[in-house]
Amino acid sequence: MKSELEKLIELQKTDTNIRNLKKAIESAEQRRASLEQEFEQHAFSIREIQTRRDTAQAKRTDLENKIAENKIFVERSNRNLKNAQNQKEYETAMRETDNLQKQISALETQVLEKMTEIEEVEKILAERADEINSLEANQKAALKDFDAELAKNKQEEEIESQKREKVFQTLPPQMASIYNRLAQRSRDGIAVAEVLNGSCSACFMSLRPQVQVELKTTDTIITCLQRLKRLLRIFCKLKSDGFFRRIVSFRRFPFVKSIVKIAVKFS
């Protein structure tokens, strides 16, 4: 049969696991939204590149249309030049032709610039082709895994809660009440903590030599009640001279002048 101390330790481990599972479940909606946003950012960056390409292609098409239009005007100017009846008509046709040729040359330069831009963007898209093709599938897979993990956490929380209830029912009523009070008042839900290097790992307070001696020489749970009964410290797991102890710890508040202590020994 398990000792009361072993039950307390098991209960604390179960409660810690339940607490972590609840945190995961309660933050699931926010974490799922963050996951979706992460994929959306990837998709947005890809769409942005695709938009740059599409814009450049549309601009190139517009420039080429202007070039074709100006070439028609050049043909008309050349006809006017050939059909000029006097010097003034001739000079007017010449100026018009020169201006159109200059415009065509400038437009062709812009077309070349757009072609270069399109090639660069197409190169980027080619390098990210695998990412683009798998993005949607990866998003669906990631969300599916997330939902499966959430369902697993909910199921595990239910199992752990049932396990906790069974263990809790086997504790003496007074000890169960003390444990619950400690766990509920502690910010991190810790009622049973480990002593490392002579200090409580929950509140980081050092144990007095007298307490350490009590832990080594006492075989049962020792209750030390002082004037204040609102706080409790049960010292556990102290590794010294071959002995192992455990500690049940409640954090001390600044306004409290005395602490109720219960020391336990576990070998």
Secondary structure, 3 states (H helix, E strand, C coil): CCCHHHHHHHHHHHHHHHHHHHHHHHCHHHHHHHHHHHHHHHHHHHHHHHHHHHHHHHHHHHHHHHHHHHHHHHHHHHHHHHCCCCHHHHHHHHHHHHHHHHHHHHHHHHHHHHHHHHHHHHHHHHHCHHHHHHHHHHHHHHHHHHHHHHHHHHHHHHHHHHHHHHHHHCCCHHHHHHHHHHHHHCCCCCCCECEECCEECCCCCECCHHHHHHHHHCCCCEEECCCCCCCEEEECCCCECCECCCEEECCCCCCCCCCEEEECCCC
